[in-house]
Amino acid sequence: MRWNRLGLALVMAQALALSTACAQATPAAAPAGAAAPAAGQPAAGAGGPTTIEELATYDGPDRQQILEAGARKEGKLTWYTSSIRETIGQPMMAAFTKKYPFLQVDYYRADGVELRPRLREELRAGRPVADIFETTMPTMQLSTADGLFQPYRSPSARDYPPDTVEPRGYWVVTRELYPAIGFNTNVIPAAEAPRSYEDLLDPKWHGKIALPQGDIPIAFVGLMLETRGEDYLAQLSRQDVRMREVSQTALANLIASGEVALTPDMTSKDARALQAKGAPIGWNPAKPINPQRAAVALVKSAPHPHAALLMIDFMLSRAPDEGQAVFEKQTYGSPGRGEALQYELTDVTVRPDIAERWEQWEQLLNKYFVRAGQ
């Protein structure tokens, strides 16, 4: 059974060292949605920004004009992402090129475990291909520590919650999912279903709880450790939690079929999709929920920075028919509004020491659940 999907044990020391080096070598940038500082900022009408660093943080009144003019010359951009083409990629590209018909978007999709080393090797070789990088938070955090991104500011992110904007401006959250307690209502009547993480410790759920593979259970362990302590993990492990070698969505389908009774890691998105098909699914939002987030970054030395910044602005825009509306149509949450306001959220993956913490959480997952279930 392979649970170290990101290879963190091999890269942790390197990532932390690179993170420290980047922090020392790169001047701190304001958050991606913040107003630009006056010092050193190119003034409108004085020639405008001349480097990618200046362009990425420029917020003069002619910013949109400068980006569009530069993008027309570039003609394209390349988007590296872990999002699925049919549900996010194609709808997003169609909406973006409708607004900017002079641009072509080259789309490359892969899991974060493949995207990160690919981008790293391209930059090390001095042959950058990607312009923007959009993936889930663990990979985004480790890629930030690798020094792969250029800090930027986007006017579209000015009203985003602070924990959805990287403090130095390296990324902004684009979309969210909300995992909590999902169960089969034919197996567990709704009135009897667990509603809190403490309810999962009831002996009647012994042998009925399951977790999926990958990053999801690691983040769950982190949330429980940060909010309830290691003793809770030890108690939960005595419930004979089953580790299933399937994705989060596949596990939701197993619950719908009755093969699995419940999980603390079913997203509201999966629950609604199954309910719409008539599946016997219940979903209880426990407190807190660790949102599963993806974010977008501007790649260092991006070949098409003007077009890249236009697409970042578009993805983060809350205007009708623009980025956030596209995500919402695919039933993803939008940072700081809509479904997100219904829950108590605690994102344990945005902390600056996530690389070190992630390794600790993975070790605890192995200690209490993976090895225990073998």
Rosetta blueprint (number, residue, H / E / L):
1 M L
2 R L
3 W L
4 N L
5 R L
6 L L
7 G L
8 L H
9 A H
10 L H
11 V H
12 M H
13 A H
14 Q H
15 A H
16 L H
17 A H
18 L H
19 S H
20 T H
21 A H
22 C H
23 A H
24 Q H
25 A H
26 T L
27 P L
28 A L
29 A L
30 A L
31 P L
32 A L
33 G L
34 A L
35 A L
36 A L
37 P L
38 A L
39 A L
40 G L
41 Q L
42 P L
43 A L
44 A L
45 G L
46 A L
47 G L
48 G L
49 P L
50 T L
51 T L
52 I H
53 E H
54 E H
55 L H
56 A H
57 T H
58 Y L
59 D L
60 G L
61 P L
62 D L
63 R H
64 Q H
65 Q H
66 I H
67 L H
68 E H
69 A H
70 G H
71 A H
72 R H
73 K H
74 E H
75 G L
76 K E
77 L E
78 T E
79 W E
80 Y E
81 T E
82 S L
83 S L
84 I L
85 R H
86 E H
87 T H
88 I H
89 G H
90 Q H
91 P H
92 M H
93 M H
94 A H
95 A H
96 F H
97 T H
98 K H
99 K H
100 Y L
101 P L
102 F L
103 L L
104 Q E
105 V E
106 D E
107 Y E
108 Y E
109 R E
110 A L
111 D L
112 G H
113 V H
114 E H
115 L H
116 R H
117 P H
118 R H
119 L H
120 R H
121 E H
122 E H
123 L H
124 R H
125 A L
126 G L
127 R L
128 P L
129 V L
130 A L
131 D L
132 I E
133 F E
134 E E
135 T E
136 T E
137 M H
138 P H
139 T H
140 M H
141 Q H
142 L H
143 S H
144 T H
145 A H
146 D L
147 G L
148 L L
149 F E
150 Q E
151 P L
152 Y L
153 R L
154 S L
155 P H
156 S H
157 A H
158 R L
159 D L
160 Y L
161 P L
162 P H
163 D H
164 T H
165 V E
166 E L
167 P L
168 R L
169 G L
170 Y L
171 W L
172 V E
173 V E
174 T E
175 R E
176 E E
177 L E
178 Y L
179 P E
180 A E
181 I E
182 G E
183 F E
184 N E
185 T L
186 N L
187 V L
188 I L
189 P L
190 A H
191 A H
192 E H
193 A L
194 P L
195 R L
196 S L
197 Y L
198 E H
199 D H
200 L H
201 L H
202 D L
203 P H
204 K H
205 W H
206 H L
207 G L
208 K L
209 I E
210 A E
211 L E
212 P L
213 Q L
214 G L
215 D H
216 I H
217 P H
218 I H
219 A H
220 F H
221 V H
222 G H
223 L H
224 M H
225 L H
226 E H
227 T H
228 R H
229 G L
230 E H
231 D H
232 Y H
233 L H
234 A H
235 Q H
236 L H
237 S H
238 R L
239 Q L
240 D L
241 V L
242 R E
243 M E
244 R L
245 E L
246 V L
247 S L
248 Q H
249 T H
250 A H
251 L H
252 A H
253 N H
254 L H
255 I H
256 A H
257 S H
258 G L
259 E L
260 V L
261 A L
262 L E
263 T E
264 P E
265 D E
266 M E
267 T E
268 S H
269 K H
270 D H
271 A H
272 R H
273 A H
274 L H
275 Q H
276 A H
277 K L
278 G L
279 A L
280 P L
281 I E
282 G E
283 W E
284 N E
285 P L
286 A L
287 K L
288 P L
289 I E
290 N L
291 P L
292 Q E
293 R E
294 A E
295 A E
296 V E
297 A E
298 L E
299 V E
300 K L
301 S L
302 A L
303 P L
304 H L
305 P H
306 H H
307 A H
308 A H
309 L H
310 L H
311 M H
312 I H
313 D H
314 F H
315 M H
316 L H
317 S L
318 R L
319 A L
320 P L
321 D L
322 E L
323 G H
324 Q H
325 A H
326 V H
327 F H
328 E H
329 K H
330 Q L
331 T L
332 Y L
333 G E
334 S E
335 P L
336 G L
337 R E
338 G H
339 E H
340 A H
341 L H
342 Q H
343 Y L
344 E L
345 L E
346 T L
347 D L
348 V L
349 T L
350 V L
351 R L
352 P L
353 D L
354 I H
355 A H
356 E H
357 R H
358 W H
359 E H
360 Q H
361 W H
362 E H
363 Q H
364 L H
365 L H
366 N H
367 K H
368 Y H
369 F H
370 V H
371 R L
372 A L
373 G L
374 Q L
